């Protein structure tokens, strides 16, 4: 019933005829890569790193982020590719913002290969490189940058072999491993023997994604054999997935594999709080009412006593019937629990709001509005203000026609006519703050500086008659949006609609 509020109302003639401007993603830009370095006593050399912080990050925010460590991290090799794909996936809300730490190579075969092979001089130093990551690089990143302790590792070819080596020997270092066409054939399949020995409880809770080419390519790289081994003795809660990509080569498979790997790691992730509607309300004793959930498909659980939902709690459906007083708490029960916060709402027993007779001199066609100017960051005390302009918010009214596009406030007052008894849901979203009163009772408080994505709803039982309505709004800067919708009872497919102008009255 309630989808993204901007999509929901775009094109509709709303109460205040707002000039709706769809939200655009943050402008694409070439974000600066920080060049950093540290000396490694373990490797006996200086190691350069390149760090890309999340778009929009500022030091005073206190935010902490997952870290993606990229092997073969030279700028034109994997840094640009992984940053581009990762930013895209994050921009589509499929994964959280993250820090990217790219590691340019000094001696690739030495660092990535777990054993020495005579045909490859210098190979066999993966143990030292892993110790460098564990004891020097990761502690340095955690100390220097806003990391939250959740790490991902990307490796392609020899780097993919090293990712498997790291999983088996130091599984606690990374939560997710992305191996693109990994060279698991190395040294006669050494890594397969190691996996047969070490794969077990230590890898529980980890995620490992392998991207390969066609079936022949999977066999050539030793992926087929490793897949059979893991499938034969999977550790508990170990998430393992192998995908093949026909018509790709050893280099091109990085693109599709990286995208699918990120999606796999954060399957079910949502970057916004869970919403159900109505969020709060007044309910009648023994009179059932419905709460709707229209978010992304995921295992959403809820309780009706305010307790924290668990995976064993009741599953929230698209339409949920409740009765009497409820403290509703909903939470996603997937593996990304660290991103999930329970959303709560209260439905309290009460009586229908008191309707009044049609006010004398009341005319249909819109509410009365008063327009004020000032640099507010919250709703002002309208009683202390003198309006700059007044009028009726009828069909010809538009926010864009007001004297200025920013730093103003509006007080909208009048009466709404209700013709049918039942439960009504009022919905309010705005950019910036707003507040709704009906029958002298505050239903919705959406005050503060924010964009129009924050929708608030309230359930209230009404009888036929007229109800005084008061809507407060202020706009500081940026887009100006004000939408008041309601859901009337008795429809087969309930949907939020603007209050018809013929149901809006003003006596001024």
Secondary structure as UniProt FT lines:
FT   HELIX           5..9
FT   TURN            10..11
FT   TURN            15..16
FT   STRAND          34..40
FT   TURN            41..44
FT   STRAND          45..52
FT   TURN            55..56
FT   HELIX           59..61
FT   STRAND          65..70
FT   HELIX           75..79
FT   HELIX           80..91
FT   TURN            92..93
FT   STRAND          98..102
FT   HELIX           108..112
FT   TURN            118..119
FT   TURN            121..122
FT   HELIX           126..132
FT   HELIX           133..137
FT   HELIX           138..144
FT   STRAND          147..156
FT   HELIX           158..169
FT   HELIX           171..173
FT   STRAND          176..180
FT   TURN            184..185
FT   HELIX           186..198
FT   HELIX           201..203
FT   TURN            204..205
FT   STRAND          207..212
FT   HELIX           215..220
FT   TURN            221..222
FT   HELIX           223..232
FT   TURN            236..237
FT   STRAND          239..244
FT   TURN            246..247
FT   TURN            250..252
FT   HELIX           253..265
FT   TURN            266..268
FT   STRAND          280..283
FT   TURN            285..286
FT   STRAND          289..292
FT   STRAND          300..303
FT   TURN            311..312
FT   STRAND          314..315
FT   STRAND          319..322
FT   STRAND          326..332
FT   HELIX           337..339
FT   STRAND          343..349
FT   TURN            360..361
FT   STRAND          363..364
FT   STRAND          368..373
FT   HELIX           382..384
FT   STRAND          389..392
FT   TURN            395..396
FT   HELIX           399..401
FT   STRAND          408..418
FT   STRAND          422..431
FT   STRAND          434..438
FT   TURN            439..440
FT   STRAND          441..446
FT   TURN            452..453
FT   STRAND          455..462
FT   STRAND          465..475
FT   STRAND          481..487
FT   TURN            489..490
FT   STRAND          497..498
FT   HELIX           501..503
FT   STRAND          504..506
//
